Amino acid sequence: MSKKQSNSNTNGASNVTTNSTIGKNNEVTKIPPLDPKQAAIFNVKQQYKRLTGVAPVAQVSVNGEGEEQVIALLTRRIPFAELVRCACFPFSTKSQKLMPVIKSNASLYTQYEWVLGKISFASSGEQVAASSDSQIMSRKTAHFDFQIKPDKSNNKQVYLLLSLKQTQANTSLYDKGVFLHCMLKNQFKVLHFEFVLDAQAQIIIEKDSATYHLITSPNTKLYLC
């Protein structure tokens, strides 16, 4: 087999539909299956390419402020893959640096929310409310229930209770907990429910906080990743 043919076979074997590749001396090496998040990342990239016909890259200008710049370069091209990583791993160091950039750039924000719609395994859209000042203290969807309850031992705090439906329970999606992305116009916040036990999880937040006002707004969209 020629060198050119060998390279062609190896590249072809990297496709997710193939579970083995031929190396030196015709040795067959099995490729481990993608985990759920890796598979979701691959799928959303392919969908984006089919929709746009181009490699997904965003352009953004950022001015660094404070002791540490959000992004070192004044002008930087942000690959689509980085938006996907932010959605899947929002608390990584790189993601934390990019989050303020996404929030301040309308184009990136729109792309990021599109990614969340594809990556998330469950979501909750805007809610019907009596007025824009109304607070939503609970949500019910086909895949999860979400409730906000007061902390009886501290009236300045509330519990955020997440109940995952049985069809979604006991999967590798929850090995590192779940991330709840809260999106409202150009605002967003990511909450990490780190420990999921028997499809239940909870965290505590301050009642007098931007997070509380965001999570109780009927116009906030929720995405679980």
C-alpha positions in Angstrom: 0.0 0.0 0.0 1.4 3.4 -0.9 2.0 6.1 1.7 -0.7 8.3 0.1 -3.2 5.5 0.3 -2.3 4.7 3.9 -2.8 8.3 5.0 -6.1 8.4 3.2 -7.3 5.3 5.1 -6.2 6.7 8.4 -7.9 10.0 7.9 -11.1 8.2 6.8 -10.9 6.0 9.9 -11.1 9.1 12.2 -14.8 9.5 11.2 -17.1 8.8 14.1 -18.9 6.1 12.2 -15.7 4.0 12.2 -14.6 2.2 15.3 -11.1 1.0 14.1 -8.1 2.2 12.2 -5.2 0.5 10.5 -1.7 1.5 11.7 1.8 0.2 11.0 2.1 -3.4 9.8 -1.7 -3.5 9.2 -2.4 -3.6 12.9 -6.0 -2.7 13.8 -6.5 -0.2 16.6 -9.9 0.2 18.0 -11.1 3.8 18.6 -13.0 4.3 21.9 -16.6 5.5 21.5 -17.3 9.2 22.1 -18.8 10.2 25.4 -22.1 12.1 25.3 -20.5 15.6 25.4 -17.9 14.7 22.8 -20.7 13.4 20.5 -22.8 16.5 21.0 -19.8 18.7 20.2 -19.1 16.8 17.0 -22.8 16.9 15.9 -23.3 20.6 16.5 -20.2 21.4 14.5 -21.4 19.4 11.6 -24.9 21.0 11.8 -23.3 24.4 11.8 -21.2 23.7 8.8 -24.2 22.3 6.9 -26.2 25.5 7.8 -23.6 28.0 6.9 -21.3 26.2 4.4 -18.3 27.7 6.1 -15.9 26.9 8.9 -17.4 28.4 12.1 -15.3 31.3 13.2 -16.4 34.5 14.9 -14.6 37.9 14.9 -14.6 40.1 18.0 -12.6 43.1 19.3 -12.0 43.2 23.1 -10.4 45.9 25.2 -8.7 44.5 28.3 -9.4 46.3 31.5 -8.3 45.8 35.1 -5.2 44.0 36.3 -5.8 41.1 34.1 -7.1 41.4 30.5 -10.1 39.2 29.6 -8.3 38.3 26.4 -4.6 39.1 25.8 -5.0 40.2 22.1 -6.8 43.4 21.2 -8.5 41.7 18.3 -9.0 37.9 18.3 -10.8 35.4 16.1 -12.9 33.1 18.3 -13.4 29.6 16.8 -16.8 28.1 17.0 -15.3 25.2 19.0 -14.6 27.6 21.8 -18.2 28.6 22.1 -19.1 24.9 22.3 -16.5 24.4 25.0 -18.0 27.3 27.0 -21.4 25.6 26.8 -20.1 22.2 27.9 -17.4 23.3 30.4 -18.3 26.8 31.5 -16.1 26.8 34.6 -12.8 26.0 32.9 -10.2 28.7 32.9 -10.5 29.4 29.2 -14.3 29.5 29.3 -14.3 31.9 32.3 -12.1 34.3 30.2 -14.4 34.1 27.2 -17.8 34.4 29.0 -17.5 38.3 29.5 -16.6 38.6 25.8 -19.7 36.5 24.7 -21.9 38.6 27.0 -20.7 41.9 25.5 -20.9 40.9 21.8 -24.4 40.5 20.3 -23.2 38.2 17.5 -21.3 35.9 19.8 -24.2 35.8 22.3 -26.6 34.7 19.5 -24.2 32.0 18.4 -23.7 30.9 22.0 -27.5 30.6 22.6 -27.8 28.6 19.4 -25.1 26.2 20.6 -26.9 25.8 23.9 -30.1 24.8 22.1 -28.2 22.1 20.3 -25.9 20.9 23.2 -28.4 20.9 26.0 -30.4 17.8 26.9 -33.3 19.8 28.3 -34.5 23.4 28.2 -37.3 25.7 29.4 -38.3 28.7 27.4 -39.9 32.0 28.4 -42.8 31.6 30.7 -46.3 33.2 30.7 -46.7 35.7 33.5 -49.3 38.2 34.7 -46.8 41.0 34.2 -43.1 41.6 33.5 -42.6 42.2 37.2 -43.9 38.7 38.1 -41.5 36.1 39.5 -41.5 32.5 38.4 -40.8 30.3 41.4 -41.1 26.9 39.6 -40.9 25.4 36.2 -42.0 22.0 34.9 -40.8 20.4 31.7 -40.8 16.9 30.1 -37.2 16.4 31.3 -36.9 18.3 34.6 -38.7 20.2 37.3 -37.2 23.4 38.9 -38.3 25.0 42.1 -37.2 27.9 44.2 -37.9 27.5 47.9 -37.0 29.7 50.9 -34.3 28.7 53.4 -36.2 28.4 56.7 -33.0 28.9 58.7 -31.9 32.0 56.7 -34.5 34.3 55.2 -31.7 35.9 53.0 -31.2 32.7 51.1 -33.2 30.4 48.9 -32.8 26.8 47.7 -32.7 26.0 44.0 -34.1 22.5 43.6 -33.6 20.5 40.5 -35.4 17.3 39.8 -34.4 15.3 36.7 -37.0 13.0 35.2 -36.4 9.3 35.4 -35.8 9.0 31.6 -32.7 11.2 32.1 -31.5 9.7 35.3 -28.5 7.4 35.9 -26.5 8.4 32.8 -22.9 9.5 32.4 -24.2 13.1 31.8 -24.3 13.6 35.5 -20.8 12.3 36.4 -19.7 15.9 37.0 -23.0 17.3 37.8 -25.1 19.4 35.5 -24.9 23.1 34.4 -27.9 25.3 34.3 -27.5 28.1 31.8 -29.8 31.0 32.5 -30.2 33.4 29.5 -32.0 36.7 29.4 -31.3 39.2 26.6 -27.6 40.0 27.0 -27.4 38.6 30.5 -26.6 35.1 31.4 -25.4 33.1 34.4 -24.3 29.5 34.7 -25.2 27.5 37.8 -23.4 24.3 38.7 -25.4 21.6 40.4 -22.3 19.6 41.2 -23.8 16.7 43.0 -26.7 14.8 41.5 -28.1 12.0 43.7 -31.1 9.9 42.6 -31.8 12.5 39.9 -32.1 15.3 42.5 -29.8 18.2 43.1 -29.8 21.5 45.0 -27.8 24.6 45.6 -28.3 27.8 47.8 -28.1 31.4 46.5 -28.6 34.8 48.1 -32.1 36.2 47.7 -30.8 39.7 47.2 -28.6 38.9 44.2 -28.5 39.3 40.4 -28.7 35.6 40.1 -32.0 35.4 42.0 -33.6 38.1 39.8 -32.4 36.4 36.7 -33.6 32.9 37.7 -37.0 34.2 38.7 -37.7 36.3 35.6 -40.4 34.8 33.4 -38.4 35.9 30.4 -35.3 33.9 31.3 -34.5 30.8 29.2 -33.0 27.8 30.9 -30.7 25.2 29.3 -29.4 22.1 31.1 -26.0 20.7 29.9 
